Each structure stands twice: as structure tokens, then as C-alpha cells.
Amino acid sequence: MGRGTANDAGAGEGHTVAEETNGRRAAVDEQRAGGWEPAAEAPEAPLVRQVSRIVLLDPDDRILLLHGFEPDRPADTWWFTPGGGLEGTESHEAAARRELAEETGITDAVLGPVLWKRRCAFPFDGRRWEQDEWYYLGRTERTATHMGGQTDLERRSVSGLRWWTSEELSASHETVYPTRLAELLRTLLDDGPPDAPVLLETEQA
């Protein structure tokens, strides 16, 4: 038998599949007329990227920041701490060390505790990013940097690095992430690392 006959699975005796389908559509239309709508499918939740970052300090307590920009809008710039996403089964600490080496060339940093944790979401390079970020304290004797290990995206979106004093950061009017970094750094230098990671406010752009 061909499809659409009374013998097809799901069709009642003496009725075609087309008649069954039309009947179901009519029932749905009637329910909609009464104010009922079929439930919409829930949107797929965005993947949360796990990220490690480093608050890297030199012997003079200066912090190292990268100067980033939107690839399609080079005038849209900001400063941020070194770091990036975990790869495979990599631990947060291993990711922090790898990203620091790739982005700055610094491989001798001594990592301390996790200082802060933050959830953030933002548009960048044509897509939406949602991240859970861990900020490690790092110390280094080396201040020379090398950006040769950057990824293709980093080469298209990072223009340089700079060591900042706490005073310079507090006086700056440039965009810095996390947004309270100047205040957080001053507290870190005055009081030392917290006993447990501080949960920063969620940031969304």
C-alpha cells in the first residue's frame, strides 16, 4: 500500500492520514482561539566558559594588564588581566600558567591563592560569551614580556601590555576589567590575600 491510505500506522479505520492530520490541526486552532498556545521549546542555555586569570605583580607591586580591542572596532578598547579558557581536562591552575606563558612569555611566576571569582557575559568578535572566571594571585621577578605565543584571535584583539602601579590604575579613566580592579588591587596590597575567594558582582554587557 502507498502512504496515506487507511492501512497506514496511526490512522483510524476508514480515515486517511490527511483527514487525521486535518482533524488535529482543527483542534489546535480551536484551542488557540480560546487563548491556549502550545508551549514553546525552551531556548538552549549558553555554554559557560571556565576561565583562569592571573593578577600578576612584579617586585614593585605593579600589575600586568593586556590592552584589548574589538577586532571590528579597533577604537573600542579596554585593559584586562592575562588568562583564558580551560582546555580539555586542564585544571584552573594549569590553565593560568599556560595562558600567562602564551600571552606574556612569563613562565617563572609563582602562583598564590585564588583571590576572586566572577561571572560575566559580553559580546565579542561576533558572538556572545558567558564565563566563570577565577583570579589567581601571581608574583614574578621578570618584567620583560613577549607576545609571540598568542592565538590568532589574541593577535587580532590585543595591541600590547603594560605594568601599572596601583596609583596609575586608580587615576585612569580607561575601561578596565573587572570594573573594580583598582579598588580590589589596593585592598590586596593593603590587607593581603583574602582567607577565601571573594565573589565579585556579576557583570553583563
Backbone as JSON Lines, residues from 0, in Angstrom:
{"i":0,"aa":"M","n":[0.83,-1.2,0.0],"ca":[0.0,0.0,0.0],"c":[0.87,1.25,0.0]}
{"i":1,"aa":"G","n":[0.37,2.33,-0.64],"ca":[1.09,3.58,-0.6],"c":[0.8,4.33,0.68]}
{"i":2,"aa":"R","n":[1.68,5.34,0.98],"ca":[1.47,6.15,2.19],"c":[0.19,6.96,2.06]}
{"i":3,"aa":"G","n":[-0.52,7.19,3.21],"ca":[-1.73,7.98,3.22],"c":[-3.0,7.17,3.07]}
{"i":4,"aa":"T","n":[-2.89,5.82,3.07],"ca":[-4.1,5.0,2.99],"c":[-4.6,4.67,4.38]}
{"i":5,"aa":"A","n":[-5.79,4.07,4.43],"ca":[-6.4,3.71,5.72],"c":[-5.59,2.67,6.46]}
{"i":6,"aa":"N","n":[-4.67,1.96,5.79],"ca":[-3.9,0.92,6.44],"c":[-2.59,1.43,7.04]}
{"i":7,"aa":"D","n":[-2.28,2.73,6.88],"ca":[-1.03,3.27,7.43],"c":[-1.11,3.31,8.94]}
{"i":8,"aa":"A","n":[0.04,3.13,9.61],"ca":[0.09,3.14,11.07],"c":[-0.37,4.49,11.57]}
{"i":9,"aa":"G","n":[-1.18,4.47,12.63],"ca":[-1.64,5.71,13.28],"c":[-2.94,6.2,12.72]}
{"i":10,"aa":"A","n":[-3.45,5.68,11.58],"ca":[-4.72,6.16,11.02],"c":[-5.84,5.26,11.49]}
{"i":11,"aa":"G","n":[-7.01,5.84,11.8],"ca":[-8.16,5.04,12.24],"c":[-8.82,4.37,11.05]}
{"i":12,"aa":"E","n":[-9.6,3.32,11.3],"ca":[-10.23,2.58,10.22],"c":[-11.19,3.48,9.47]}
{"i":13,"aa":"G","n":[-11.03,3.51,8.13],"ca":[-11.94,4.3,7.3],"c":[-11.53,5.75,7.17]}
{"i":14,"aa":"H","n":[-10.41,6.14,7.73],"ca":[-9.94,7.54,7.65],"c":[-8.55,7.55,7.07]}
{"i":15,"aa":"T","n":[-8.24,8.56,6.25],"ca":[-6.9,8.71,5.71],"c":[-6.03,9.48,6.68]}
{"i":16,"aa":"V","n":[-4.7,9.39,6.49],"ca":[-3.75,10.15,7.31],"c":[-4.01,11.65,7.17]}
{"i":17,"aa":"A","n":[-4.33,12.08,5.96],"ca":[-4.61,13.5,5.73],"c":[-5.78,13.97,6.57]}
{"i":18,"aa":"E","n":[-6.84,13.12,6.66],"ca":[-8.0,13.5,7.46],"c":[-7.64,13.57,8.94]}
{"i":19,"aa":"E","n":[-6.82,12.61,9.41],"ca":[-6.39,12.63,10.8],"c":[-5.6,13.9,11.1]}
{"i":20,"aa":"T","n":[-4.69,14.26,10.18],"ca":[-3.85,15.45,10.37],"c":[-4.71,16.71,10.4]}
{"i":21,"aa":"N","n":[-5.65,16.8,9.47],"ca":[-6.52,17.98,9.44],"c":[-7.34,18.09,10.72]}
{"i":22,"aa":"G","n":[-7.78,16.94,11.25],"ca":[-8.55,16.97,12.48],"c":[-7.72,17.5,13.65]}
{"i":23,"aa":"R","n":[-6.46,17.07,13.73],"ca":[-5.6,17.55,14.81],"c":[-5.34,19.04,14.68]}
{"i":24,"aa":"R","n":[-5.1,19.51,13.46],"ca":[-4.88,20.94,13.24],"c":[-6.09,21.76,13.64]}
{"i":25,"aa":"A","n":[-7.29,21.25,13.31],"ca":[-8.52,21.96,13.67],"c":[-8.65,22.06,15.19]}
{"i":26,"aa":"A","n":[-8.28,20.99,15.89],"ca":[-8.37,21.0,17.36],"c":[-7.43,22.03,17.94]}
{"i":27,"aa":"V","n":[-6.2,22.1,17.41],"ca":[-5.22,23.08,17.9],"c":[-5.71,24.49,17.62]}
{"i":28,"aa":"D","n":[-6.25,24.73,16.4],"ca":[-6.76,26.06,16.07],"c":[-7.87,26.47,17.02]}
{"i":29,"aa":"E","n":[-8.74,25.51,17.39],"ca":[-9.84,25.8,18.3],"c":[-9.3,26.18,19.68]}
{"i":30,"aa":"Q","n":[-8.28,25.47,20.15],"ca":[-7.69,25.77,21.46],"c":[-7.01,27.14,21.44]}
{"i":31,"aa":"R","n":[-6.33,27.47,20.34],"ca":[-5.69,28.78,20.23],"c":[-6.72,29.89,20.27]}
{"i":32,"aa":"A","n":[-7.86,29.68,19.62],"ca":[-8.92,30.69,19.63],"c":[-9.41,30.95,21.04]}
{"i":33,"aa":"G","n":[-9.3,29.94,21.92],"ca":[-9.7,30.12,23.32],"c":[-8.6,30.66,24.19]}
{"i":34,"aa":"G","n":[-7.47,31.08,23.61],"ca":[-6.38,31.67,24.37],"c":[-5.27,30.72,24.73]}
{"i":35,"aa":"W","n":[-5.35,29.47,24.29],"ca":[-4.31,28.5,24.6],"c":[-3.29,28.47,23.48]}
{"i":36,"aa":"E","n":[-2.01,28.43,23.84],"ca":[-0.95,28.3,22.85],"c":[-0.08,27.12,23.25]}
{"i":37,"aa":"P","n":[0.4,26.34,22.27],"ca":[1.3,25.24,22.6],"c":[2.58,25.79,23.22]}
{"i":38,"aa":"A","n":[3.15,25.06,24.17],"ca":[4.36,25.51,24.86],"c":[5.51,25.63,23.87]}
{"i":39,"aa":"A","n":[6.21,26.77,23.93],"ca":[7.37,26.96,23.07],"c":[8.54,26.17,23.62]}
{"i":40,"aa":"E","n":[9.42,25.72,22.73],"ca":[10.6,25.0,23.18],"c":[11.52,25.95,23.93]}
{"i":41,"aa":"A","n":[12.06,25.49,25.04],"ca":[12.96,26.32,25.85],"c":[14.24,26.58,25.06]}
{"i":42,"aa":"P","n":[14.74,27.84,25.06],"ca":[15.98,28.13,24.34],"c":[17.14,27.38,24.97]}
{"i":43,"aa":"E","n":[18.07,26.98,24.15],"ca":[19.23,26.24,24.64],"c":[20.1,27.16,25.49]}
{"i":44,"aa":"A","n":[20.46,26.71,26.68],"ca":[21.28,27.51,27.6],"c":[22.68,27.69,27.0]}
{"i":45,"aa":"P","n":[23.22,28.92,27.08],"ca":[24.56,29.13,26.54],"c":[25.6,28.37,27.36]}
{"i":46,"aa":"L","n":[26.65,27.93,26.69],"ca":[27.73,27.22,27.35],"c":[28.54,28.21,28.18]}
{"i":47,"aa":"V","n":[28.74,27.88,29.45],"ca":[29.53,28.75,30.33],"c":[31.0,28.34,30.23]}
{"i":48,"aa":"R","n":[31.82,29.26,29.79],"ca":[33.25,29.0,29.6],"c":[33.97,29.14,30.95]}
{"i":49,"aa":"Q","n":[34.77,28.15,31.29],"ca":[35.57,28.19,32.52],"c":[36.9,28.88,32.22]}
{"i":50,"aa":"V","n":[37.22,29.91,33.0],"ca":[38.37,30.77,32.7],"c":[39.24,30.94,33.93]}
{"i":51,"aa":"S","n":[40.55,30.93,33.73],"ca":[41.51,31.26,34.78],"c":[42.23,32.56,34.4]}
{"i":52,"aa":"R","n":[42.37,33.46,35.36],"ca":[43.09,34.72,35.15],"c":[44.13,34.92,36.24]}
{"i":53,"aa":"I","n":[45.1,35.77,35.96],"ca":[46.21,35.98,36.88],"c":[46.36,37.45,37.2]}
{"i":54,"aa":"V","n":[46.33,37.78,38.48],"ca":[46.65,39.11,38.96],"c":[48.15,39.09,39.21]}
{"i":55,"aa":"L","n":[48.92,39.42,38.18],"ca":[50.38,39.26,38.22],"c":[51.04,40.54,38.7]}
{"i":56,"aa":"L","n":[51.83,40.41,39.77],"ca":[52.52,41.55,40.38],"c":[54.02,41.38,40.24]}
{"i":57,"aa":"D","n":[54.71,42.5,40.0],"ca":[56.17,42.48,39.93],"c":[56.75,42.88,41.29]}
{"i":58,"aa":"P","n":[58.09,42.95,41.43],"ca":[58.67,43.29,42.74],"c":[58.24,44.66,43.29]}
{"i":59,"aa":"D","n":[57.78,45.55,42.41],"ca":[57.31,46.88,42.85],"c":[55.79,46.93,43.02]}
{"i":60,"aa":"D","n":[55.15,45.77,43.04],"ca":[53.7,45.66,43.21],"c":[52.92,46.28,42.05]}
{"i":61,"aa":"R","n":[53.53,46.35,40.89],"ca":[52.79,46.77,39.69],"c":[52.05,45.55,39.13]}
{"i":62,"aa":"I","n":[50.9,45.81,38.54],"ca":[50.08,44.74,37.95],"c":[50.21,44.77,36.43]}
{"i":63,"aa":"L","n":[50.29,43.59,35.82],"ca":[50.41,43.49,34.37],"c":[49.03,43.35,33.74]}
{"i":64,"aa":"L","n":[48.72,44.24,32.8],"ca":[47.44,44.2,32.09],"c":[47.67,44.18,30.59]}
{"i":65,"aa":"L","n":[46.76,43.53,29.87],"ca":[46.78,43.5,28.41],"c":[45.8,44.54,27.88]}
{"i":66,"aa":"H","n":[46.14,45.12,26.73],"ca":[45.29,46.13,26.1],"c":[44.52,45.46,24.97]}
{"i":67,"aa":"G","n":[43.21,45.28,25.18],"ca":[42.39,44.6,24.2],"c":[41.51,45.54,23.41]}
{"i":68,"aa":"F","n":[41.01,45.04,22.28],"ca":[40.09,45.82,21.46],"c":[39.19,44.88,20.67]}
{"i":69,"aa":"E","n":[38.05,45.4,20.27],"ca":[37.11,44.65,19.44],"c":[37.69,44.57,18.02]}
{"i":70,"aa":"P","n":[37.88,43.35,17.46],"ca":[38.52,43.23,16.14],"c":[37.89,44.09,15.05]}
{"i":71,"aa":"D","n":[36.57,44.22,15.04],"ca":[35.9,45.01,14.01],"c":[35.76,46.47,14.38]}
{"i":72,"aa":"R","n":[36.11,46.83,15.63],"ca":[36.04,48.22,16.08],"c":[37.27,48.55,16.9]}
{"i":73,"aa":"P","n":[38.41,48.78,16.26],"ca":[39.67,48.96,16.99],"c":[39.66,50.12,18.0]}
{"i":74,"aa":"A","n":[38.74,51.07,17.84],"ca":[38.68,52.18,18.79],"c":[38.0,51.79,20.1]}
{"i":75,"aa":"D","n":[37.34,50.63,20.11],"ca":[36.65,50.13,21.31],"c":[37.67,49.3,22.1]}
{"i":76,"aa":"T","n":[38.29,49.91,23.12],"ca":[39.41,49.28,23.81],"c":[39.17,49.14,25.31]}
{"i":77,"aa":"W","n":[39.95,48.28,25.94],"ca":[39.88,48.07,27.38],"c":[41.16,47.38,27.83]}
{"i":78,"aa":"W","n":[41.39,47.37,29.14],"ca":[42.52,46.67,29.75],"c":[41.99,45.5,30.57]}
{"i":79,"aa":"F","n":[42.76,44.4,30.6],"ca":[42.29,43.21,31.33],"c":[43.49,42.37,31.76]}
{"i":80,"aa":"T","n":[43.24,41.47,32.7],"ca":[44.3,40.62,33.24],"c":[44.6,39.46,32.29]}
{"i":81,"aa":"P","n":[45.83,38.96,32.28],"ca":[46.13,37.77,31.47],"c":[45.28,36.59,31.89]}
{"i":82,"aa":"G","n":[45.01,35.7,30.94],"ca":[44.24,34.5,31.25],"c":[43.37,34.07,30.09]}
{"i":83,"aa":"G","n":[42.69,32.93,30.27],"ca":[41.83,32.42,29.22],"c":[41.16,31.13,29.63]}
{"i":84,"aa":"G","n":[40.53,30.49,28.67],"ca":[39.71,29.33,28.94],"c":[40.48,28.04,29.18]}
{"i":85,"aa":"L","n":[39.91,27.18,30.01],"ca":[40.49,25.86,30.26],"c":[40.37,25.01,28.99]}
{"i":86,"aa":"E","n":[41.36,24.16,28.76],"ca":[41.36,23.26,27.61],"c":[41.29,21.81,28.08]}
{"i":87,"aa":"G","n":[40.33,21.05,27.55],"ca":[40.2,19.64,27.89],"c":[40.01,19.42,29.37]}
{"i":88,"aa":"T","n":[40.83,18.55,29.94],"ca":[40.74,18.23,31.37],"c":[41.68,19.09,32.22]}
{"i":89,"aa":"E","n":[42.17,20.15,31.65],"ca":[43.12,21.03,32.31],"c":[42.53,21.61,33.6]}
{"i":90,"aa":"S","n":[43.35,21.73,34.64],"ca":[42.92,22.36,35.88],"c":[42.96,23.88,35.74]}
{"i":91,"aa":"H","n":[42.29,24.57,36.66],"ca":[42.33,26.04,36.63],"c":[43.77,26.55,36.77]}
{"i":92,"aa":"E","n":[44.54,25.95,37.66],"ca":[45.91,26.42,37.86],"c":[46.77,26.17,36.63]}
{"i":93,"aa":"A","n":[46.63,25.0,36.02],"ca":[47.4,24.7,34.81],"c":[47.03,25.66,33.68]}
{"i":94,"aa":"A","n":[45.74,25.97,33.56],"ca":[45.31,26.93,32.53],"c":[45.9,28.31,32.79]}
{"i":95,"aa":"A","n":[45.94,28.71,34.05],"ca":[46.5,30.02,34.39],"c":[47.97,30.1,33.96]}
{"i":96,"aa":"R","n":[48.74,29.06,34.26],"ca":[50.17,29.06,33.89],"c":[50.35,29.05,32.37]}
{"i":97,"aa":"R","n":[49.57,28.23,31.68],"ca":[49.69,28.16,30.22],"c":[49.33,29.47,29.56]}
{"i":98,"aa":"E","n":[48.18,30.05,29.97],"ca":[47.75,31.32,29.37],"c":[48.75,32.44,29.64]}
{"i":99,"aa":"L","n":[49.31,32.47,30.84],"ca":[50.29,33.5,31.16],"c":[51.52,33.38,30.26]}
{"i":100,"aa":"A","n":[51.98,32.16,30.05],"ca":[53.14,31.95,29.18],"c":[52.82,32.33,27.74]}
{"i":101,"aa":"E","n":[51.64,31.94,27.25],"ca":[51.28,32.24,25.86],"c":[51.12,33.74,25.62]}
{"i":102,"aa":"E","n":[50.49,34.43,26.55],"ca":[50.14,35.83,26.33],"c":[51.24,36.81,26.7]}
{"i":103,"aa":"T","n":[52.12,36.41,27.62],"ca":[53.13,37.36,28.11],"c":[54.56,36.85,28.0]}
{"i":104,"aa":"G","n":[54.75,35.55,27.77],"ca":[56.09,34.98,27.74],"c":[56.68,34.72,29.12]}
{"i":105,"aa":"I","n":[55.94,35.01,30.17],"ca":[56.43,34.83,31.54],"c":[56.11,33.41,32.01]}
{"i":106,"aa":"T","n":[57.16,32.66,32.36],"ca":[56.98,31.26,32.74],"c":[57.43,30.98,34.17]}
{"i":107,"aa":"D","n":[57.98,31.96,34.85],"ca":[58.54,31.72,36.19],"c":[57.65,32.27,37.3]}
{"i":108,"aa":"A","n":[56.43,32.62,36.99],"ca":[55.55,33.22,38.0],"c":[55.23,32.19,39.1]}
{"i":109,"aa":"V","n":[55.19,32.69,40.32],"ca":[54.77,31.88,41.46],"c":[53.3,32.19,41.71]}
{"i":110,"aa":"L","n":[52.46,31.16,41.59],"ca":[51.03,31.37,41.79],"c":[50.67,31.21,43.26]}
{"i":111,"aa":"G","n":[49.8,32.11,43.71],"ca":[49.27,32.05,45.05],"c":[47.84,31.58,45.04]}
{"i":112,"aa":"P","n":[47.05,32.02,46.0],"ca":[45.66,31.56,46.1],"c":[44.75,32.21,45.06]}
{"i":113,"aa":"V","n":[43.55,31.66,44.94],"ca":[42.51,32.31,44.14],"c":[41.98,33.49,44.95]}
{"i":114,"aa":"L","n":[42.07,34.68,44.38],"ca":[41.65,35.91,45.08],"c":[40.16,36.17,44.94]}
{"i":115,"aa":"W","n":[39.69,36.06,43.69],"ca":[38.31,36.46,43.37],"c":[37.72,35.46,42.38]}
{"i":116,"aa":"K","n":[36.38,35.42,42.36],"ca":[35.64,34.67,41.34],"c":[34.56,35.59,40.78]}
{"i":117,"aa":"R","n":[34.32,35.45,39.47],"ca":[33.36,36.35,38.82],"c":[32.63,35.64,37.7]}
{"i":118,"aa":"R","n":[31.33,35.93,37.55],"ca":[30.56,35.51,36.38],"c":[30.35,36.75,35.51]}
{"i":119,"aa":"C","n":[30.58,36.6,34.21],"ca":[30.39,37.74,33.31],"c":[29.86,37.25,31.97]}
{"i":120,"aa":"A","n":[29.21,38.16,31.24],"ca":[28.68,37.86,29.91],"c":[28.84,39.12,29.06]}
{"i":121,"aa":"F","n":[29.25,38.93,27.81],"ca":[29.54,40.09,26.97],"c":[29.61,39.68,25.5]}
{"i":122,"aa":"P","n":[29.36,40.63,24.57],"ca":[29.55,40.34,23.15],"c":[31.0,40.63,22.76]}
{"i":123,"aa":"F","n":[31.56,39.77,21.92],"ca":[32.93,39.98,21.45],"c":[33.17,39.15,20.2]}
{"i":124,"aa":"D","n":[33.75,39.77,19.19],"ca":[34.12,39.11,17.95],"c":[32.94,38.38,17.31]}
{"i":125,"aa":"G","n":[31.77,39.02,17.35],"ca":[30.61,38.49,16.64],"c":[29.83,37.41,17.35]}
{"i":126,"aa":"R","n":[30.1,37.16,18.64],"ca":[29.34,36.15,19.37],"c":[29.19,36.6,20.81]}
{"i":127,"aa":"R","n":[28.34,35.86,21.54],"ca":[28.09,36.14,22.95],"c":[28.92,35.18,23.8]}
{"i":128,"aa":"W","n":[29.63,35.71,24.8],"ca":[30.46,34.92,25.68],"c":[29.88,34.97,27.09]}
{"i":129,"aa":"E","n":[29.83,33.82,27.75],"ca":[29.45,33.76,29.16],"c":[30.53,32.97,29.89]}
{"i":130,"aa":"Q","n":[31.08,33.55,30.97],"ca":[32.26,32.98,31.59],"c":[32.16,32.94,33.11]}
{"i":131,"aa":"D","n":[32.74,31.89,33.69],"ca":[33.06,31.82,35.11],"c":[34.56,32.02,35.23]}
{"i":132,"aa":"E","n":[34.99,33.05,35.94],"ca":[36.41,33.39,35.99],"c":[36.97,33.24,37.4]}
{"i":133,"aa":"W","n":[38.15,32.62,37.49],"ca":[38.91,32.53,38.73],"c":[40.16,33.4,38.58]}
{"i":134,"aa":"Y","n":[40.41,34.26,39.57],"ca":[41.56,35.16,39.53],"c":[42.61,34.72,40.54]}
{"i":135,"aa":"Y","n":[43.74,34.25,40.03],"ca":[44.85,33.82,40.89],"c":[45.81,34.98,41.15]}
{"i":136,"aa":"L","n":[46.37,35.01,42.35],"ca":[47.48,35.91,42.63],"c":[48.74,35.3,42.02]}
{"i":137,"aa":"G","n":[49.54,36.12,41.36],"ca":[50.81,35.67,40.82],"c":[51.9,36.68,41.12]}
{"i":138,"aa":"R","n":[53.12,36.17,41.33],"ca":[54.28,37.02,41.59],"c":[55.39,36.63,40.62]}
{"i":139,"aa":"T","n":[56.11,37.63,40.12],"ca":[57.24,37.37,39.23],"c":[58.34,38.4,39.45]}
{"i":140,"aa":"E","n":[59.59,37.95,39.24],"ca":[60.73,38.86,39.27],"c":[60.97,39.45,37.89]}
{"i":141,"aa":"R","n":[60.37,38.87,36.88],"ca":[60.62,39.26,35.49],"c":[59.6,40.29,35.05]}
{"i":142,"aa":"T","n":[60.05,41.35,34.41],"ca":[59.13,42.36,33.89],"c":[59.14,42.43,32.37]}
{"i":143,"aa":"A","n":[60.13,41.81,31.71],"ca":[60.15,41.78,30.25],"c":[59.07,40.82,29.77]}
{"i":144,"aa":"T","n":[58.36,41.21,28.72],"ca":[57.28,40.38,28.2],"c":[57.49,40.07,26.72]}
{"i":145,"aa":"H","n":[56.83,39.02,26.27],"ca":[56.91,38.59,24.87],"c":[55.55,38.02,24.48]}
{"i":146,"aa":"M","n":[54.99,38.51,23.38],"ca":[53.62,38.12,22.98],"c":[53.59,37.12,21.84]}
{"i":147,"aa":"G","n":[54.69,36.4,21.62],"ca":[54.79,35.5,20.48],"c":[53.92,34.27,20.56]}
{"i":148,"aa":"G","n":[53.4,33.94,21.74],"ca":[52.6,32.73,21.88],"c":[51.11,32.95,21.75]}
{"i":149,"aa":"Q","n":[50.71,34.11,21.31],"ca":[49.28,34.42,21.22],"c":[48.56,33.58,20.17]}
{"i":150,"aa":"T","n":[47.27,33.36,20.41],"ca":[46.42,32.7,19.42],"c":[46.08,33.7,18.31]}
{"i":151,"aa":"D","n":[45.44,33.18,17.25],"ca":[45.03,34.06,16.15],"c":[44.07,35.14,16.63]}
{"i":152,"aa":"L","n":[43.08,34.76,17.48],"ca":[42.13,35.74,17.99],"c":[42.83,36.78,18.85]}
{"i":153,"aa":"E","n":[43.79,36.36,19.66],"ca":[44.52,37.32,20.5],"c":[45.35,38.28,19.65]}
{"i":154,"aa":"R","n":[45.92,37.79,18.58],"ca":[46.69,38.68,17.69],"c":[45.78,39.7,17.03]}
{"i":155,"aa":"R","n":[44.5,39.35,16.83],"ca":[43.55,40.27,16.21],"c":[42.88,41.2,17.21]}
{"i":156,"aa":"S","n":[43.13,40.99,18.52],"ca":[42.36,41.74,19.51],"c":[43.18,42.24,20.7]}
{"i":157,"aa":"V","n":[44.49,42.07,20.68],"ca":[45.34,42.56,21.76],"c":[46.48,43.37,21.16]}
{"i":158,"aa":"S","n":[46.61,44.62,21.59],"ca":[47.61,45.51,20.99],"c":[48.88,45.66,21.82]}
{"i":159,"aa":"G","n":[48.87,45.21,23.08],"ca":[50.07,45.36,23.88],"c":[49.83,45.04,25.35]}
{"i":160,"aa":"L","n":[50.88,45.24,26.15],"ca":[50.83,45.0,27.58],"c":[51.42,46.2,28.31]}
{"i":161,"aa":"R","n":[51.09,46.31,29.6],"ca":[51.65,47.41,30.39],"c":[51.62,47.04,31.87]}
{"i":162,"aa":"W","n":[52.69,47.42,32.58],"ca":[52.71,47.31,34.04],"c":[52.15,48.6,34.63]}
{"i":163,"aa":"W","n":[51.18,48.45,35.54],"ca":[50.51,49.6,36.16],"c":[50.77,49.62,37.66]}
{"i":164,"aa":"T","n":[51.04,50.8,38.2],"ca":[51.02,50.95,39.65],"c":[49.57,51.07,40.11]}
{"i":165,"aa":"S","n":[49.37,50.85,41.39],"ca":[48.01,51.0,41.94],"c":[47.52,52.42,41.76]}
{"i":166,"aa":"E","n":[48.4,53.39,41.93],"ca":[48.02,54.8,41.79],"c":[47.64,55.13,40.35]}
{"i":167,"aa":"E","n":[48.4,54.61,39.4],"ca":[48.06,54.85,37.99],"c":[46.71,54.24,37.64]}
{"i":168,"aa":"L","n":[46.45,53.07,38.14],"ca":[45.18,52.4,37.85],"c":[44.01,53.17,38.46]}
{"i":169,"aa":"S","n":[44.18,53.67,39.66],"ca":[43.12,54.42,40.33],"c":[42.83,55.73,39.61]}
{"i":170,"aa":"A","n":[43.86,56.35,39.03],"ca":[43.69,57.64,38.36],"c":[43.23,57.52,36.91]}
{"i":171,"aa":"S","n":[43.27,56.31,36.36],"ca":[42.95,56.13,34.94],"c":[41.45,56.24,34.69]}
{"i":172,"aa":"H","n":[41.11,56.77,33.52],"ca":[39.72,56.84,33.07],"c":[39.44,55.82,31.97]}
{"i":173,"aa":"E","n":[40.41,54.94,31.7],"ca":[40.21,53.92,30.67],"c":[39.38,52.77,31.24]}
{"i":174,"aa":"T","n":[38.78,52.01,30.33],"ca":[37.97,50.86,30.73],"c":[38.88,49.72,31.17]}
{"i":175,"aa":"V","n":[38.59,49.17,32.35],"ca":[39.39,48.08,32.91],"c":[38.45,47.0,33.42]}
{"i":176,"aa":"Y","n":[38.8,45.73,33.18],"ca":[38.0,44.6,33.68],"c":[38.85,43.72,34.58]}
{"i":177,"aa":"P","n":[38.26,43.27,35.72],"ca":[36.93,43.61,36.22],"c":[36.84,45.09,36.57]}
{"i":178,"aa":"T","n":[35.65,45.63,36.6],"ca":[35.48,47.08,36.67],"c":[35.99,47.69,37.96]}
{"i":179,"aa":"R","n":[36.07,46.93,39.03],"ca":[36.56,47.46,40.31],"c":[38.02,47.07,40.56]}
{"i":180,"aa":"L","n":[38.78,46.82,39.49],"ca":[40.13,46.3,39.67],"c":[41.01,47.23,40.49]}
{"i":181,"aa":"A","n":[40.92,48.54,40.27],"ca":[41.76,49.46,41.03],"c":[41.5,49.34,42.53]}
{"i":182,"aa":"E","n":[40.25,49.29,42.91],"ca":[39.87,49.14,44.32],"c":[40.3,47.78,44.86]}
{"i":183,"aa":"L","n":[40.09,46.73,44.08],"ca":[40.46,45.39,44.5],"c":[41.97,45.27,44.69]}
{"i":184,"aa":"L","n":[42.73,45.86,43.79],"ca":[44.18,45.81,43.9],"c":[44.67,46.55,45.13]}
{"i":185,"aa":"R","n":[44.11,47.71,45.4],"ca":[44.51,48.48,46.57],"c":[44.23,47.7,47.85]}
{"i":186,"aa":"T","n":[43.07,47.04,47.93],"ca":[42.75,46.22,49.09],"c":[43.71,45.05,49.22]}
{"i":187,"aa":"L","n":[44.06,44.43,48.11],"ca":[45.01,43.31,48.12],"c":[46.37,43.76,48.65]}
{"i":188,"aa":"L","n":[46.85,44.9,48.19],"ca":[48.17,45.38,48.62],"c":[48.16,45.81,50.08]}
{"i":189,"aa":"D","n":[47.03,46.37,50.54],"ca":[46.94,46.84,51.93],"c":[46.72,45.69,52.92]}
{"i":190,"aa":"D","n":[45.85,44.74,52.55],"ca":[45.41,43.72,53.51],"c":[45.92,42.32,53.21]}
{"i":191,"aa":"G","n":[46.51,42.11,52.05],"ca":[46.93,40.78,51.67],"c":[45.78,39.97,51.08]}
{"i":192,"aa":"P","n":[46.06,38.74,50.65],"ca":[45.02,37.91,50.03],"c":[43.91,37.59,51.03]}
{"i":193,"aa":"P","n":[42.68,37.45,50.55],"ca":[41.56,37.08,51.43],"c":[41.7,35.63,51.9]}
{"i":194,"aa":"D","n":[41.02,35.31,53.0],"ca":[41.05,33.93,53.52],"c":[40.37,32.95,52.57]}
{"i":195,"aa":"A","n":[39.39,33.42,51.83],"ca":[38.67,32.61,50.84],"c":[38.38,33.51,49.64]}
{"i":196,"aa":"P","n":[38.23,32.93,48.45],"ca":[37.97,33.75,47.26],"c":[36.75,34.65,47.44]}
{"i":197,"aa":"V","n":[36.89,35.91,47.04],"ca":[35.79,36.87,47.12],"c":[34.95,36.74,45.84]}
{"i":198,"aa":"L","n":[33.65,36.61,46.01],"ca":[32.74,36.52,44.87],"c":[32.39,37.93,44.4]}
{"i":199,"aa":"L","n":[32.87,38.3,43.22],"ca":[32.59,39.64,42.67],"c":[31.21,39.67,42.06]}
{"i":200,"aa":"E","n":[30.68,40.89,41.9],"ca":[29.37,41.04,41.3],"c":[29.38,40.57,39.86]}
{"i":201,"aa":"T","n":[28.26,40.01,39.43],"ca":[28.12,39.58,38.04],"c":[28.14,40.8,37.12]}
{"i":202,"aa":"E","n":[28.86,40.69,36.01],"ca":[28.91,41.78,35.03],"c":[28.36,41.3,33.7]}
{"i":203,"aa":"Q","n":[27.43,42.08,33.14],"ca":[26.87,41.76,31.83],"c":[26.88,42.99,30.95]}
{"i":204,"aa":"A","n":[27.26,42.8,29.72],"ca":[27.29,43.9,28.76],"c":[26.47,43.53,27.54]}
